[in-house]
């Protein structure tokens, strides 16, 4: 299986889990000039920009640990472009991560902020 195929399967699993948890999917694989968003969803009125990360082995580290400052910056830039293309007034937004590994799937709400937290 190719890396792209593995990524698409992880995104499909993540989407199913988010829907199960009550999220409404707004967009998939949104490509902006300055980045890409795996999923855009709404959770109780909050627009969520969701990064999906998967790892085959836990001993290599947790999937969410692979999202460094540069990746967060690119996600934020893509989120800004998405919001400009899809006006929603004054939306409340957050960045979520769906981490998939051999132990299962974990949804990390408000996983990071632009101030580094």
N, C-alpha and C positions, 0 to 999 in steps of 0.2 A: 504494500500500500504506500502511495506517495505521501510526502509531507502535506501537500495540499489536501489530499483526500482525508488524511487524519484530522486536519484542521476543520474541514467541512463537517465531518462526523461529530467532532467535539462541539461545534457551534449548533448542530442539530440537537444534540443532547442537552446543551445549555438552554436552548430555546424551549424545549419540552419541559425542563425543570422550572423555568421562569413562569411559563403558562400555568403549570401545576400550582405554583405559589401565588397565582393571582395577577401576575404582570400581564399587561397588554402589549404585544409587540407592535411597534410603530415602523420599524425599518430594519433591514438586514444588510450587512456588508456595504455600508454607505462609504463610498469613496469620495473624499474631498481632495482639494489640491494639496493640502498640507498634512493629510493623514487619513486614516481609515477607522471606521467604527464597526465592530463585529455585530452588535445589536443595539438598537435604540428601543427602549420600552418605557411604559408608564406604570408606576406602582403607586396606587393611592394618590393620584394627582401629581406625582413627582416624575419628571422626565429623567430617565436613567440611561446613561451611556455605559454600555456593558462590554467589558473586555473579557474574552474567553481565553483561558490558558489551560493547556493540558501537558501532563508529563506522564511518561510510561512507568517511571520508577520513583518512589518516594526518596530513596537514598541519594538521588541527584538534587534534592531540594524541592520545596513546595512550588507548585505552578505560579502562584501569585508573587513569589519572590523574583520572578523574571521580568517584572514590570519596573524598569528603572526610570530615572528622572526624564530622560529623553523620550521614552515611550509615553509617559504620562503627558508630556508637553504636546506630542503629536496627537494624542487622543483629545486633549483639550482644544487644540486648534481645529480638529475635525468637528468636535462638538459645537464650537462657535459657528462654523460654516453651516452645520446642520440646522442650528437654531435660526440663522439668517434665512435659510431656504424654506423653513417651516415655522413661520411666525406663530407664536403662542402667547402673546402678551408678555407678562412678566413671569415666566415659568420658574418654578423651583426645580433645580437640577442636582444630580449627584452622579458620582462615578462608582459603578459596581463592578465586581469581578466574579466570574464563575470559574472556579478552579476544579479541574478534573484530573484525578490520578487513580492509581490502583486501589486506593481506599474508598473512592466514590466521588461524589460531586458536592461542592460546597459553594453556596452563594454568599458572597461577602458584600453586604450593603454598605454604601459609603466607604468603600475600600481605600480610597485616597482622596486627597484634596490638593488643590494647586499650591497651597502654602507648604506642601511637603509632608503633611500628616497622612 
